[in-house]
Amino acid sequence: MDNFFSEIKNTADKVAKKSSELVEMSKVKLSMVNTKSEIGTNFKVLGELVYLSQKDGAEPDTKKIEETIAKINELYDRLDELSEVSSTLKNEKICPNCTKSNPADAQFCSGCGYKFTNNDPDDDDLNVEEITEVDVV
């Protein structure tokens, strides 16, 4: 009987852990969607700045343009961070060469053939060696 209750507790613990992982993954996905939307908004602002300066024949407001570009770059960096978190939660790793998702235990990228190294025991870093030559048959 004790074994039965122990199994129920283990199963409940597994369900709670999986639920927690799903909630975390949903938060990451929502943050990614919001970040992509913010990138689009900033591209629109950038386009309007350039358009208005060209339309009016005025000098472009380079300070505002540079600030907007910097913001876009920050958002892309944030998106990269969120992608890494997402891959970790999904037990995947991203190839830094082609950005394709691969299983965490993959030795080679299925998209471009880069070889993942195993010199990091946590396997959190995306260390890769470039394959210099590949014969395609």
C-alpha positions as CSV (number, residue, x, y, z in Angstrom):
1,M,0.0,0.0,0.0
2,D,2.9,2.4,0.8
3,N,4.3,1.6,-2.7
4,F,0.9,2.7,-4.2
5,F,0.9,6.0,-2.5
6,S,4.6,6.5,-3.3
7,E,3.8,6.0,-7.0
8,I,0.9,8.4,-6.8
9,K,3.2,11.0,-5.2
10,N,5.9,10.5,-7.8
11,T,3.4,10.8,-10.6
12,A,1.9,14.0,-9.1
13,D,5.5,15.5,-8.8
14,K,6.1,14.7,-12.4
15,V,2.9,16.3,-13.5
16,A,3.6,19.4,-11.4
17,K,7.1,19.7,-12.9
18,K,5.8,19.3,-16.4
19,S,3.1,21.9,-15.8
20,S,5.7,24.3,-14.5
21,E,7.9,23.8,-17.6
22,L,4.9,24.4,-19.9
23,V,4.0,27.6,-18.0
24,E,7.6,28.8,-18.4
25,M,7.7,27.9,-22.1
26,S,4.5,29.9,-22.6
27,K,6.0,32.9,-20.9
28,V,9.1,32.7,-23.1
29,K,7.0,32.3,-26.3
30,L,4.8,35.3,-25.3
31,S,8.0,37.4,-24.7
32,M,9.3,36.4,-28.1
33,V,6.1,37.4,-29.8
34,N,6.1,40.8,-28.0
35,T,9.7,41.3,-28.8
36,K,9.1,40.6,-32.5
37,S,6.2,43.0,-32.5
38,E,8.4,45.7,-30.9
39,I,11.0,45.1,-33.6
40,G,8.4,45.7,-36.2
41,T,7.2,48.8,-34.6
42,N,10.7,50.2,-34.5
43,F,11.3,49.3,-38.1
44,K,8.1,51.3,-38.9
45,V,9.4,54.3,-36.9
46,L,12.8,54.0,-38.7
47,G,11.0,53.9,-42.1
48,E,8.9,57.0,-41.2
49,L,12.0,58.9,-40.1
50,V,13.7,58.2,-43.4
51,Y,10.6,58.8,-45.5
52,L,9.8,62.1,-43.9
53,S,13.3,63.4,-44.3
54,Q,13.3,62.4,-48.0
55,K,9.8,63.8,-48.6
56,D,10.6,67.2,-47.2
57,G,14.1,67.3,-48.6
58,A,15.4,68.0,-45.2
59,E,18.5,66.5,-43.5
60,P,17.6,63.2,-41.8
61,D,17.5,63.3,-38.0
62,T,20.5,61.1,-37.7
63,K,20.3,61.1,-33.9
64,K,16.8,59.6,-33.9
65,I,17.7,57.2,-36.7
66,E,20.8,55.9,-34.7
67,E,18.7,55.6,-31.5
68,T,16.1,53.6,-33.4
69,I,18.7,51.3,-34.9
70,A,20.3,50.8,-31.5
71,K,16.9,49.9,-30.1
72,I,16.3,47.4,-32.9
73,N,19.7,45.8,-32.2
74,E,18.9,45.5,-28.5
75,L,15.6,43.8,-29.3
76,Y,17.3,41.4,-31.7
77,D,19.8,40.6,-28.9
78,R,16.9,40.0,-26.5
79,L,15.2,37.8,-29.1
80,D,18.4,35.7,-29.3
81,E,18.5,35.3,-25.6
82,L,14.8,34.2,-25.5
83,S,15.5,31.7,-28.3
84,E,18.3,30.2,-26.3
85,V,16.0,29.9,-23.2
86,S,13.3,28.3,-25.4
87,S,15.8,25.8,-26.8
88,T,17.0,24.9,-23.3
89,L,13.4,24.4,-22.2
90,K,12.7,22.2,-25.2
91,N,16.0,20.3,-24.6
92,E,17.4,21.6,-27.9
93,K,20.4,23.6,-29.0
94,I,20.6,26.2,-31.7
95,C,23.4,26.1,-34.3
96,P,25.2,29.4,-34.2
97,N,26.0,29.1,-37.9
98,C,22.5,28.6,-39.4
99,T,20.2,29.0,-36.3
100,K,18.5,25.6,-36.8
101,S,17.2,23.8,-33.7
102,N,18.8,20.5,-33.1
103,P,18.3,17.9,-30.4
104,A,20.5,18.6,-27.3
105,D,22.5,15.4,-27.9
106,A,23.2,16.1,-31.6
107,Q,26.8,15.9,-32.7
108,F,26.3,17.7,-36.0
109,C,23.8,20.4,-37.1
110,S,21.2,18.9,-39.3
111,G,20.9,22.1,-41.2
112,C,24.5,23.0,-42.1
113,G,26.8,20.2,-40.9
114,Y,28.6,22.1,-38.2
115,K,30.1,19.9,-35.5
116,F,29.0,20.6,-32.0
117,T,31.9,20.1,-29.5
118,N,31.5,18.4,-26.2
119,N,34.0,20.4,-24.2
120,D,31.3,22.0,-22.0
121,P,30.0,19.6,-19.4
122,D,26.7,21.5,-19.0
123,D,26.3,21.7,-22.8
124,D,24.8,25.1,-22.3
125,D,27.2,27.0,-24.6
126,L,26.9,26.7,-28.3
127,N,30.5,25.7,-29.1
128,V,31.0,24.5,-32.6
129,E,33.8,23.7,-35.0
130,E,33.4,24.6,-38.6
131,I,33.8,21.8,-41.0
132,T,36.2,23.2,-43.6
133,E,35.3,20.9,-46.4
134,V,32.4,18.6,-47.1
135,D,32.2,16.3,-50.1
136,V,28.6,16.1,-51.4
137,V,27.8,13.1,-53.4
